[in-house]
């Protein structure tokens, strides 16, 4: 039975404020539908297409939807064969299916650290272990290859998140070449989470769609949640690439896994072509929002010399390094009590040391600027 824990002190403090009706600014907000992002009128009208009343299940997803996903890659100049696309209800489900595909119980995968804590939960639920490899900050976040070299026996895949959440780091050409060489030597598959690939910040020409160019068995994950800012529609996808024989064998096995669940709803698959076509304006609005908020945070930090905004190459988060005058959890609780501002502590993402705060760049610009300014003044004092 999976273990579960009680709410931590920060969660309990938030619950108390909400129960009392006490307002606060949530700088952990990662849901664009709650952040005042403008959406085109009628964006979800395609969900009412009458053809969705007809149920004709297809294990890997309706061909029309898979074609729409493949066609959407053309805006980045990437050609994807719809036959290599697997639809899932989310990237979390895609991870679950890939762990079933790649690992026997008791085997494991390499995961980046710092990163989003979801991996520990998903691997535990699948009966596989997660072994971390380190990202180290030296003006940008670099992969520590020594930590990859120390991987224990039983590893079957390496997970790469680019841009990473929350560090915002993207894999470089040199890093990808080295990772590919390691995977070839060890017989590992490569799983690349590219959900934030549409949101570059301090980078130009970042590597994307890695499965389409991979020399090893590779799976690239993305979905509507980030691509068009609609997480409630529950449609993700996995592009399978690598040597043709390995790729085709993986697709055949994934088809069997997918057929056992048939989890993706017909209406969202029918609507996929229209949704992806309409998504450009949403991406643009999110890109403008996160770019301006990051720029404002950096400007505000000029008046707080003890704090540093770490380089973010993509994604929706900013990492703020602050003086380690108290434990991160206490600092977050104090900010919530005294300033009514909620931020994430770095330990939530397994940062190797203190003290880091993680701020979402999605909130409305005026709200973000005011709250971020209060955070900076508070930690400076």
Secondary structure by P-SEA (a helix, b strand, c coil): cbbbbcccaaaaaaaaaaaacbbbbbccccccccccccccccccccccccccccccccccccaaaaaaaaaaacccccccccccccccccaaaaaaaaaaaccccccbbbbbccccaaaaaaaaaacbbbbbbbbbbcccccccaaaaaaccccccbbbbbcccccccccccaaaaaaaaaaaaaabbbbbbbccccccccccccccccccccccccccccccccccccccccbbbbbbbbccaaaaaaaaaaaaaaaaacccccaaaaaaaaaaaaaaaaaaaaaaaaaaaaaaaaaaaacccccccccccccccbbbbbccccccaaaaaaaaaacccbbbbccccccccccbbbbbbccccaaaaaaaaaaaaaaaac
